[in-house]
Amino acid sequence: MPPTPSDRKQHFLAGARDTFPLLVGAWPFGLIYGALGIASGLSPLATAAMSAVVFAGSAQFIAVSLVAAGTPVLVIALTTFVVNARHILYAATLAPQLKGLSTRWLAPLGFWLTDESFVVAAKGFEARTTPHERKWYLLGSELAMFLNWQIATWVGIAAGQAIPDPASWGLEFALVVTFLGMLVPMLKGRPELISVLVAAATALLAVNLPHRSGLLLAAVLGILAGLLAEQVWPRKEPA
């Protein structure tokens, strides 16, 4: 049975609330992107449009650097596709938990899905048993992150000419710390721990692979390691 309007509001606000720590972590990341976009020669409108249409921080940073280097459009498109290929894994993970939703729901939920909202949904879906509850929860998380990213981008654009070499500030490290804070509570057993260790080791060893493809390789190997570990140490079902 679909949730009532009151229930929808409750799940929506819960998704936004649970995303708040990641909003804080993403803010300096978005600010630096906006400043770098202007420094790379993009117009304020083009810089903001990328945040609205692409909405993928890592891909936007790479695209901005490639634009500044005069890279052909096709190369930029292919590179950002490889970097964002991890979203295929995110979608494959969440799809069974959103089974039965119409395309008019799945399309926007897929577009707004980010690393942050995936982390929030992976944990928040545990307390929600139906796709209808989960879609409102995920929507709340995604829209909060989307609005936060647009505001941060515009602030970065406005401050772009006032901040000398914004990349040297190292503010993007705040996003890494925030993710670690969200990840650690999810390490509930050996499969999760092994998955993280394999992914981290792969990312370090493959850091020099072209087009950031090492990140995709780390994600794939981490997932496979976790699946194999679950065969050895199966998850105990609650009595």
Phi, psi and omega in degrees: 000127181300147179292153177288167177306323178293319179294320180300315179297319180297313180292320179300311181293327178296319178297317179294319181295317182291343180270349187306315179302326180283333176297317179297318180292328182280340186303306180296329178298315178292323180297316179296321178301313181301318179292319180292326178301315178292318181294335181274357177103359177284150176285160177304320181293317180294321179297315180291323181297325179296321177294325182281324187264319180275310177050057178207102189307307183297318179294323180294318178298316180295317181298319180297317180293324179289323177298316180298331180273000179075029182288142178301150184300320181298319179295319178298316181296316181293320181295314180293330176296316180296316181298322183271002181298339178298338179293338175297320178293320178300313182296319180296328179287318184275337185306314180298334182274352178242019184300135178101349179286150181283165180298327181294341173267315185294324182298305179293324178297323177291320180295317184276357182292128179231174176305316184295312182293329176296316179299316180295315182294321181303326179268318185292332180293339181298329182266003182234127192261345184240153177301328181292319176294318183292325182293322179289323178296313180295321179298319178299318178295314185293316181292325176297316180292320181297311180297318179300317182292323179293316180296315180299320179298314182294323176296319178296321178298315181296326183266359187306319182275350182265344183254111178287126178047068184300333181295333183286349181287337179070021183292338181296345178297336179299326180292321179296314180298319180296317179297320179298321178296328178278330185283317187304315179296343181274354180276083187263353182196181182298318180302315180296317182296316180296319178302315181293316181296317179295316180297317181295315180296319179295317180299321180290317182288331184256019185298335184266004177295148184292151173060031179057024182292343176299330179293318178294317178298319179297319180295315181295313181293326177296318179295314180298319179296319178295319179296317179294321179296325178293334176288327180278318179239078183300146180290132181279127178282141179296143181290000000 
